[in-house]
């Protein structure tokens, strides 16, 4: 036997051991000769951060835009709009009470509606005129609570009108002034149709925060609307077959009952997505045949366009993160080439191919993780203060950003959905990890003999 002392071969370190983290950390810290690589890594980190922040801000604004539009539209217009068929909607009060007893319905309102021309001191414009009772207006909290000037006192007993503040600005009208409404379908005479012209004092100016509503709708008491649009019918009282030829005007008036009817009704439900479940019970609640149109049918094109725009914007802006991931690949490839001798030394002292691969994976992943976290914080901050930032930039450059005439809303909405934020974060981290695999594999495949041959 020889006198040599047997020795045990050194076992490889366990995966992700402290020494691997230490080496990966050293590669991330810049030294004088590695300044260029460090700059590339820093720019890559900034690119990931900008991509993540942009995605969070855009998705939050798109979510807020959709939710705000949906709340405004469904806050004033019902989830169902009901139109009578075959007969006039005379028993609308009983129908409203019957619909409100249906499970899942929060409230229902009936109204008289017509198109007209509104004019004031500043000009004229086309409007939609609605006649509604105060009890029904109270159910529309968006309308009832957003009064900019005036009030709803004595609404049912008066002959006043309620208009949006943008319409008031356009017509040059304030509370107390008269708005003139012209209906071309007026009184029929032997010489043709005489337009129906009526002036109403403005009692309420509301601000709903949506351009279309604030500049297009005029509200009247329901009786005033029924009289204006002639939504009534005079019928002989029971027991009176015919009137004498010499009957006076007072006798004629006392012999008739005037029956008022509504144009349509709107029904509001608890869950806007449950319209299919509520449709049949609503149709069965009353005996009169009606047409039910839900909010999805009325706004299908609009909300479909919003969804398409949201998907397209997300896909396009995701390219920022993809480009940043390619930058991670390029920076790691340069780092592997620069550290070829270091890799050879590690291999000669016992580092396995797996250890080398893990070191470079950790180096690249650290850039992606840092950039993702920075972008996450930046994106949440900007999304939470989107309207303040918009107002500041508008004042700074003197240009209106997000004009309400184009986007329908008077402010920039933003709603952070944590599911979207989590998806964006995981997507960025996944791309960052995948981007490290090829450069790390190349590093692990280097032959230490070739790297040290001329050293």
Legacy VTK file of the C-alpha trace (Angstrom):
# vtk DataFile Version 3.0
C-alpha trace
ASCII
DATASET POLYDATA
POINTS 455 float
0.000 0.000 0.000
1.253 3.467 -0.758
1.644 6.119 1.933
-0.682 8.609 0.254
-3.646 9.812 2.248
-6.943 9.171 0.527
-9.136 12.248 -0.005
-12.824 12.646 -0.701
-13.853 14.452 -3.876
-15.469 17.823 -3.262
-19.232 17.613 -3.670
-20.952 20.288 -5.757
-22.758 23.069 -3.934
-26.493 22.847 -3.597
-28.591 24.792 -6.125
-28.992 28.499 -5.386
-26.384 28.365 -2.659
-25.142 31.667 -1.140
-22.001 31.529 -3.259
-24.091 31.522 -6.457
-26.063 34.564 -5.251
-22.792 36.276 -4.319
-21.283 35.739 -7.776
-24.498 36.863 -9.525
-24.514 39.998 -7.375
-20.900 40.769 -8.283
-21.759 40.541 -11.977
-24.535 43.107 -11.463
-22.213 45.633 -9.826
-20.289 47.751 -12.289
-16.545 47.856 -12.367
-14.543 50.371 -14.355
-13.905 48.064 -17.298
-17.509 46.765 -17.256
-19.153 50.190 -17.397
-20.636 49.680 -20.875
-22.307 46.395 -19.912
-23.636 47.976 -16.720
-25.139 50.864 -18.690
-26.894 48.391 -21.016
-28.255 46.516 -17.985
-29.492 49.786 -16.434
-31.244 50.808 -19.654
-32.810 47.348 -19.819
-34.111 47.759 -16.274
-35.592 51.151 -17.172
-37.192 49.655 -20.292
-38.909 46.932 -18.268
-40.082 49.507 -15.728
-41.524 51.798 -18.408
-43.286 48.900 -20.111
-44.898 47.636 -16.911
-45.887 51.129 -15.763
-47.388 51.971 -19.148
-49.434 48.776 -19.226
-50.774 49.382 -15.709
-51.714 52.992 -16.467
-53.369 52.214 -19.801
-55.375 49.250 -18.499
-56.446 51.270 -15.442
-57.614 54.178 -17.602
-59.451 51.827 -19.977
-61.114 50.090 -17.016
-62.070 53.430 -15.500
-63.330 54.714 -18.839
-65.578 51.676 -19.337
-66.852 51.671 -15.748
-67.524 55.410 -15.743
-69.377 55.287 -19.046
-71.347 52.269 -17.891
-72.303 53.919 -14.593
-73.301 57.147 -16.341
-75.279 55.467 -19.098
-77.001 53.007 -16.781
-77.417 55.645 -14.096
-79.758 57.626 -16.327
-80.924 55.000 -18.818
-82.258 51.713 -17.515
-80.946 48.216 -18.019
-84.208 47.594 -19.893
-86.187 50.034 -22.005
-89.839 49.066 -22.424
-92.047 50.144 -25.330
-95.756 49.219 -25.525
-97.165 47.317 -28.497
-100.625 47.581 -30.044
-102.081 49.865 -27.386
-101.158 53.059 -25.609
-99.242 52.910 -22.333
-102.070 54.241 -20.158
-101.649 52.023 -17.080
-97.969 52.834 -16.724
-98.149 53.440 -12.956
-99.532 49.930 -12.346
-96.951 48.471 -14.731
-94.098 50.201 -12.890
-95.374 48.835 -9.562
-95.633 45.318 -11.038
-92.082 45.422 -12.449
-90.645 46.628 -9.153
-92.058 43.488 -7.490
-90.025 41.220 -9.799
-87.016 39.611 -8.123
-83.779 41.301 -9.108
-85.381 44.644 -10.037
-84.339 47.697 -8.026
-86.703 50.270 -9.527
-88.573 51.281 -12.661
-89.589 54.638 -14.090
-92.071 55.739 -16.756
-91.692 58.809 -18.919
-92.857 60.766 -21.924
-90.215 61.455 -24.538
-89.918 63.386 -27.771
-87.433 65.222 -29.938
-87.620 69.001 -30.159
-85.683 72.169 -30.861
-84.605 74.145 -27.808
-83.678 77.820 -28.056
-82.481 80.504 -25.670
-80.576 83.773 -25.665
-77.437 82.204 -27.123
-78.829 80.076 -29.933
-80.743 76.867 -30.519
-80.033 73.142 -30.693
-81.807 69.817 -30.959
-82.699 68.156 -27.659
-84.452 65.121 -26.256
-87.315 66.183 -23.968
-88.450 63.835 -21.216
-91.426 64.247 -18.932
-90.966 62.544 -15.545
-92.535 62.766 -12.114
-90.470 63.784 -9.098
-90.958 60.332 -7.577
-89.284 58.766 -10.617
-86.543 61.401 -10.725
-85.718 60.547 -7.092
-85.079 56.967 -8.222
-82.440 58.249 -10.658
-79.877 59.261 -8.046
-77.397 60.343 -10.727
-79.887 62.978 -11.904
-81.496 63.867 -8.571
-78.264 64.389 -6.620
-76.169 66.217 -9.228
-77.920 69.581 -9.228
-75.564 72.442 -10.045
-78.156 75.241 -9.718
-81.769 75.418 -8.593
-83.733 72.608 -6.974
-86.527 70.060 -7.405
-89.012 71.781 -5.053
-92.619 71.710 -6.298
-91.519 69.909 -9.433
-94.769 68.043 -10.101
-96.955 71.111 -9.506
-94.858 73.509 -11.572
-94.287 74.116 -15.237
-90.514 74.403 -15.064
-87.726 72.546 -16.829
-84.409 70.901 -15.904
-81.475 71.094 -18.301
-77.784 70.158 -18.302
-75.168 72.785 -17.600
-73.543 72.396 -21.027
-76.886 72.971 -22.695
-77.393 76.014 -20.453
-74.005 77.380 -21.547
-74.787 76.739 -25.202
-78.166 78.489 -25.002
-77.021 81.252 -22.634
-79.607 80.317 -20.006
-79.469 80.490 -16.206
-81.937 79.400 -13.523
-85.068 81.533 -13.835
-84.657 82.175 -17.555
-87.054 80.656 -20.063
-86.165 77.905 -22.504
-88.314 77.732 -25.625
-89.105 74.271 -26.949
-90.360 73.834 -30.495
-92.005 70.571 -31.538
-92.554 70.282 -35.303
-95.357 67.745 -34.768
-97.815 70.304 -33.470
-101.454 71.078 -34.256
-102.854 69.933 -37.596
-104.794 72.689 -39.401
-106.335 72.946 -42.883
-103.217 74.859 -43.883
-100.787 72.246 -42.563
-99.129 71.372 -39.274
-98.460 74.250 -36.905
-95.364 73.678 -34.730
-95.949 73.386 -31.009
-94.037 76.231 -29.299
-93.899 76.540 -25.529
-91.599 78.388 -23.134
-90.705 76.912 -19.729
-88.766 78.567 -16.903
-85.561 76.729 -16.014
-85.761 75.531 -12.403
-82.865 73.044 -12.368
-79.458 72.934 -14.029
-77.755 69.561 -13.496
-74.179 68.392 -14.044
-73.905 64.648 -14.673
-70.272 64.727 -15.828
-71.113 63.258 -19.240
-71.187 65.533 -22.257
-74.034 63.789 -24.068
-76.394 63.982 -21.103
-75.412 67.495 -20.018
-75.916 68.932 -23.492
-78.836 66.964 -24.898
-81.520 66.216 -22.297
-84.348 68.486 -21.106
-86.668 67.302 -18.326
-90.240 68.462 -17.725
-92.851 67.428 -15.141
-94.645 64.408 -16.507
-98.010 66.159 -16.854
-96.387 69.068 -18.693
-94.635 66.616 -21.016
-97.855 64.695 -21.653
-99.709 67.884 -22.519
-96.889 69.228 -24.678
-96.517 66.031 -26.726
-100.289 65.373 -26.636
-99.872 62.041 -24.906
-103.480 61.901 -23.724
-106.891 60.873 -24.923
-110.325 62.244 -24.009
-113.016 59.548 -23.581
-116.659 59.849 -22.550
-117.323 59.058 -18.950
-119.103 55.769 -18.220
-122.889 56.116 -18.591
-122.717 58.937 -21.136
-123.473 57.694 -24.650
-123.634 61.016 -26.453
-123.892 64.726 -25.750
-126.791 66.991 -26.738
-126.179 69.222 -29.700
-126.606 72.357 -27.606
-124.170 71.282 -24.891
-121.998 74.046 -23.504
-118.214 73.892 -23.295
-118.447 73.274 -19.553
-120.794 70.343 -20.115
-118.567 68.901 -22.775
-115.504 69.169 -20.574
-117.328 67.596 -17.622
-118.486 64.666 -19.783
-115.011 63.508 -20.721
-112.216 61.866 -18.788
-108.723 62.713 -19.932
-106.483 59.651 -19.856
-102.765 60.340 -19.894
-100.243 57.771 -21.055
-96.487 57.364 -21.181
-94.175 56.836 -24.118
-91.980 54.171 -22.529
-90.493 52.943 -19.260
-87.067 51.951 -18.025
-86.257 49.178 -15.588
-83.143 48.966 -13.414
-81.855 45.654 -12.067
-79.270 44.715 -9.444
-76.912 42.825 -11.741
-76.449 44.410 -15.199
-75.157 41.088 -16.560
-78.329 39.208 -15.511
-80.591 40.726 -18.169
-81.315 37.330 -19.738
-82.548 35.903 -16.424
-84.883 38.828 -15.715
-86.295 39.349 -19.208
-89.052 36.676 -19.112
-90.329 37.546 -15.592
-90.598 41.194 -16.670
-92.636 40.262 -19.734
-94.928 38.075 -17.635
-95.408 40.737 -14.921
-97.979 42.707 -16.948
-100.708 41.675 -19.395
-99.890 44.287 -22.012
-97.496 43.143 -24.771
-94.277 45.143 -24.751
-90.867 45.248 -26.420
-87.934 44.867 -24.017
-84.575 46.221 -25.178
-81.641 45.704 -22.804
-78.583 47.904 -22.383
-76.300 45.469 -24.186
-78.432 45.638 -27.332
-78.592 49.435 -27.225
-74.843 49.891 -26.685
-73.452 46.744 -28.289
-71.350 48.508 -30.914
-69.991 51.077 -28.468
-68.859 48.666 -25.753
-67.573 46.140 -28.317
-65.390 48.903 -29.763
-64.143 49.717 -26.264
-63.222 46.078 -25.651
-61.415 45.782 -28.976
-59.522 49.004 -28.270
-58.525 47.732 -24.844
-57.160 44.455 -26.243
-55.311 46.188 -29.084
-53.758 48.785 -26.757
-52.621 46.071 -24.344
-51.109 44.011 -27.175
-49.256 46.959 -28.689
-47.906 48.241 -25.398
-46.815 44.736 -24.396
-44.206 45.072 -27.117
-42.338 47.476 -24.798
-41.835 44.660 -22.296
-40.918 42.230 -25.084
-38.257 44.640 -26.393
-36.917 45.026 -22.851
-36.731 41.236 -22.588
-34.624 41.121 -25.755
-32.388 43.746 -24.179
-31.919 41.380 -21.242
-30.748 38.740 -23.730
-28.286 41.109 -25.402
-26.867 42.385 -22.110
-26.406 38.839 -20.801
-24.771 37.689 -24.041
-22.234 40.521 -23.705
-21.750 39.674 -20.037
-21.109 36.005 -20.855
-18.544 36.950 -23.477
-16.842 39.354 -21.058
-16.798 36.786 -18.235
-15.529 33.847 -20.310
-12.332 33.524 -18.245
-14.259 33.786 -14.982
-16.567 31.005 -16.138
-13.555 28.838 -17.005
-12.035 29.387 -13.556
-15.335 28.516 -11.885
-15.556 25.326 -13.914
-11.954 24.308 -13.050
-12.559 24.689 -9.317
-15.607 22.449 -9.433
-18.587 24.552 -10.485
-21.046 22.499 -12.512
-22.732 23.553 -15.731
-25.975 23.887 -13.761
-24.327 26.244 -11.272
-23.016 28.483 -14.066
-26.401 28.497 -15.734
-28.135 29.423 -12.458
-25.686 32.275 -11.820
-26.454 33.955 -15.137
-30.173 33.219 -14.837
-30.169 34.981 -11.473
-28.243 37.899 -12.934
-30.722 38.468 -15.759
-33.768 37.734 -13.606
-32.612 40.317 -11.066
-32.738 42.972 -13.804
-36.264 41.891 -14.784
-37.504 41.716 -11.191
-36.082 45.121 -10.297
-37.550 46.681 -13.431
-40.937 45.037 -12.832
-41.124 46.232 -9.221
-40.084 49.746 -10.212
-42.672 49.776 -13.009
-45.328 48.397 -10.649
-44.793 51.201 -8.136
-44.604 53.880 -10.821
-47.667 52.556 -12.644
-49.818 52.416 -9.501
-48.806 55.954 -8.532
-49.632 57.366 -11.965
-52.898 55.409 -12.239
-54.025 56.619 -8.806
-53.378 60.260 -9.768
-54.297 60.160 -13.465
-56.752 63.062 -13.353
-54.397 65.305 -11.333
-51.540 64.586 -13.740
-53.804 65.274 -16.730
-54.912 68.615 -15.283
-51.311 69.586 -14.470
-50.058 68.741 -17.960
-53.008 70.549 -19.562
-52.198 73.707 -17.601
-48.487 73.333 -18.267
-48.637 73.032 -22.058
-51.865 74.977 -22.558
-53.602 72.175 -24.483
-56.652 70.289 -23.316
-55.718 66.650 -22.819
-58.668 64.252 -22.892
-61.246 66.790 -24.201
-64.778 65.933 -22.975
-66.333 66.648 -26.381
-64.416 63.689 -27.798
-64.371 61.254 -24.870
-67.854 62.064 -23.448
-66.535 62.408 -19.860
-65.467 65.607 -18.127
-62.524 64.009 -16.280
-59.997 61.241 -16.881
-61.222 58.132 -15.039
-58.871 55.470 -13.720
-59.657 52.221 -11.931
-56.912 49.838 -10.851
-58.011 46.204 -11.134
-55.664 44.024 -9.135
-56.279 41.071 -11.449
-54.923 43.074 -14.388
-51.960 44.329 -12.331
-51.126 40.768 -11.266
-51.334 39.545 -14.868
-49.046 42.326 -16.103
-46.545 41.660 -13.309
-46.474 37.908 -13.929
-46.144 38.445 -17.674
-43.146 40.747 -17.181
-41.469 38.346 -14.743
-42.082 35.381 -17.047
-40.588 37.180 -20.058
-37.605 38.249 -17.949
-36.936 34.682 -16.805
-37.339 33.248 -20.316
-34.955 35.868 -21.680
-32.147 34.599 -19.417
-32.300 30.947 -20.490
-30.398 31.113 -23.783
-27.467 33.300 -22.573
-27.198 31.204 -19.394
-27.193 28.002 -21.448
-24.438 29.420 -23.669
-22.393 30.265 -20.586
-22.794 26.756 -19.206
-21.663 25.203 -22.505
-18.317 27.042 -22.644
-15.202 24.853 -22.599
-12.842 26.034 -19.800
-9.820 24.620 -21.685
-10.490 26.787 -24.716
-11.073 29.848 -22.538
-7.779 29.415 -20.649
-5.604 28.115 -23.460
-3.827 31.414 -24.155
-3.835 32.725 -20.584
LINES 1 456
455 0 1 2 3 4 5 6 7 8 9 10 11 12 13 14 15 16 17 18 19 20 21 22 23 24 25 26 27 28 29 30 31 32 33 34 35 36 37 38 39 40 41 42 43 44 45 46 47 48 49 50 51 52 53 54 55 56 57 58 59 60 61 62 63 64 65 66 67 68 69 70 71 72 73 74 75 76 77 78 79 80 81 82 83 84 85 86 87 88 89 90 91 92 93 94 95 96 97 98 99 100 101 102 103 104 105 106 107 108 109 110 111 112 113 114 115 116 117 118 119 120 121 122 123 124 125 126 127 128 129 130 131 132 133 134 135 136 137 138 139 140 141 142 143 144 145 146 147 148 149 150 151 152 153 154 155 156 157 158 159 160 161 162 163 164 165 166 167 168 169 170 171 172 173 174 175 176 177 178 179 180 181 182 183 184 185 186 187 188 189 190 191 192 193 194 195 196 197 198 199 200 201 202 203 204 205 206 207 208 209 210 211 212 213 214 215 216 217 218 219 220 221 222 223 224 225 226 227 228 229 230 231 232 233 234 235 236 237 238 239 240 241 242 243 244 245 246 247 248 249 250 251 252 253 254 255 256 257 258 259 260 261 262 263 264 265 266 267 268 269 270 271 272 273 274 275 276 277 278 279 280 281 282 283 284 285 286 287 288 289 290 291 292 293 294 295 296 297 298 299 300 301 302 303 304 305 306 307 308 309 310 311 312 313 314 315 316 317 318 319 320 321 322 323 324 325 326 327 328 329 330 331 332 333 334 335 336 337 338 339 340 341 342 343 344 345 346 347 348 349 350 351 352 353 354 355 356 357 358 359 360 361 362 363 364 365 366 367 368 369 370 371 372 373 374 375 376 377 378 379 380 381 382 383 384 385 386 387 388 389 390 391 392 393 394 395 396 397 398 399 400 401 402 403 404 405 406 407 408 409 410 411 412 413 414 415 416 417 418 419 420 421 422 423 424 425 426 427 428 429 430 431 432 433 434 435 436 437 438 439 440 441 442 443 444 445 446 447 448 449 450 451 452 453 454
